[in-house]
Amino acid sequence: MNLAPHLSPAHPGVHGGPHTAPSAGTSAISQPPPGLMVEVAWETCNQVGGIYQVLKSKAPLMVQRWGERYCMIGPYNAQSAALEFEETTPTGWIGRAVQALKAEGLSVRHGRWMISGKPRTLLIEHWQGSDSLSQTKFRLWNDHKISFPSGDGLIDGVVSFSDAVRRVFEKLVEHATSGPTHAGVPAGQRPPILGHFHEWMGGLAIPMIRHQQLPVGMIFQTHATLLGRYMASGDEWFYDRLAWGTIDQEAEAKHFNIECQHKIERACTHAAHVMTTVSSITGEECFGLLGRAPDVVLPNGLDIQRYNVGHEFQTLHAQCKEKIHRFTMGHFFPSYSFDLNKTIYIFTSGRYEPRNKGFDLCLESMARLNAELKASNLGITVVFFIITKRQTRSLNPAALQTRGVVNEFRRVTDEIMSSVGEKLFKLGATGARVNLDDLVEEHQILRYRRVQQAIKVDRMPPVTTHMIDDDGDDPVLRSIRDLWMFNRQDDPVKVVYHPDFINPTNPLWGMEYDEFVRGCHMGIFPSAYEPWGYTPLESIAMGVPAISSDLAGFGSYVADMNRGNDRPGMAVIRRRGKPFHESAAELTRVMMDFCRLDRRGRIALRNQVEAQSWNFDWSVLGTEYVKAQDLCLQRAFGISV
């Protein structure tokens, strides 16, 4: 496997401009079908996890296909709605449905989600009280044999929301009449209504609607099975057991205390007209744990145009890298220094699931890379960042102090340069000979030396930027200690474990996460469990080479797309059926090949990665959503598009 760029003798792409979107992208949009398309998700206008990104980036494609006949539904959250939602007065049969629900005591807010495409959105104030919740739970037990724990706030919210969604669809069916916007439906007849439901939190309404026999075509999309996520975190051979068919899914759900959620997923899966998931590898989970293979696989795309910066592509990388340099100087230089021009920044990021996200494999490979770089004497320093989010006590006072002193040193040098520059300009304009040493005031020299001395500390740079109460039990820190990755001066590979988000308010960074990614040289995401994985896709969208694994949805998709031919800057590590140390050796080889590239080669590679990112734009991957919608129309209503 080779991350190196494919270069002609003329080495094209080193100075060439970025690529533009493929003109074929518009082929994803077919003629709009009749009816109403309703997309239901717990994360509509309500950021919780990765599904929010899917909905937000895909919305323009759906609006392009369906126009005003596309509507999104989610729970009303006052805090997020105040920022992202613009309420408007509904009209037509959707307006009549909203008014009818209001008369029954259910408040449904109609408006626009203020994102690209501005899709029509219904946000439901779904809580109807404890008595209503108990009645809904009883119906779900009586009709679908789903039992619910008491006192679980999330599950209670999902039940309440799902019954409210059922009522919305009931009123939409009741008040639906065709009009001039419903092509292909005779006047006076009810247009078909489709519902696309995401995950168990948004999908519980599916079995309820099906039991009520409402004329609604339903698509269920699971982005991951909850049972699969739990099992994979502690079972190295999870996918092999799936293939062998030896998993007792009911017993495993009981073991992890997620029987309720698992039964909801199964009920949604079997009640939907069309079953979908995000990757072929998650499709295996659906078949093995939920009892149904997906009808269509819906890979997650991005609005690549959002990341496209035209001819500023390489310039932005350099600017963002300078911000990372500033962090590196504050974190490492008080203890010792190294050549920033020969420093490579590699990162991994994701939710705090260290084994599932492959943090253990990353650190094992970094320890091996450290030994190989020592032996090869390349003169390269690698700084490896682990970015995740977990509970911490505070920022590490030592890291905060040294960063503050470095910031002060920056201010002192800026003041001296400003003062000297003004004097140099005025004296130079007179034609006088200038001695630069004479232009610096004594008090400036003294202040400079004091701050410079204050930077130095007699300790090794910390491996983590935060204070963690249970650091003895933290699996990331345990791996770092076991591998002796202590940021010694003679180690070419340094480690920074940052258990918090990177954002402009973080005093150690002062930059956006996207800027951090753009400033790095490579992202590595060798997950042991990852239904899709937006982190490598976001890296590629910004021209940053990325490594995934064949146990990640994105990695398996890239491997299928490559068909044995590696694409530059998009490597896939084999983890399925492979021992841990074989995968670590393969990851080490790929990173070592990257470290051998010179600056010219890395620039060429970034250009090629950025050009390939258009293969993951919604205009390309959105065709699968169109197929799922058309299949649902055919199965539920006998309509062929």
Secondary structure, DSSP 8 states (H G I E B T S, - for coil): ---S----TT-TTSS-------GGGGGG-----SSEEEEE-TTTT--SSHHHHHHHHHHHHHHHHHGGGEEEEEE--HHHHHHHEEE----HHHHHHHHHHHHTT-EEEEEEE-STT--EEEEEE----HHHHHHHHHHHHHHH-----SS-HHHHHHHHHHHHHHHHHHHHHHH----TTSTTS-TTS---EEEEEEHHHHHTHHHHHHHHT-SEEEEEEESS-HHHHHHHTT-TTHHHHHHHT---HHHHHHHTT-HHHHHHHHHHHHHSSEEEES-HHHHHHIIIIIS---SEE----B-HHHH--GGGHHHHHHHHHHHHHHHHHHHHTTT----GGGEEEEEEE-SS-TTTTTHHHHHHHHHHHHHHHHHHT---EEEEEEE-----SEE-HHHHHHHHHHHHHHHHHHHHHHHHHHHHHHHHHHT----GGGGS-HHHHHHHHHHHHHH--SS---SBSEE-TTTTT-HHHHHHHHTT----TT-SEEEEEE-S---TT-TTT-S-HHHHHHHSSEEE---SSBSS-HHHHHHHHTT--EEEETTBHHHHHHHHHHTT--BTTEEEE--TT--HHHHHHHHHHHHHHHHT--HHHHHHHHHHHHHHGGGGBHHHHTHHHHHHHHHHHHHHH----
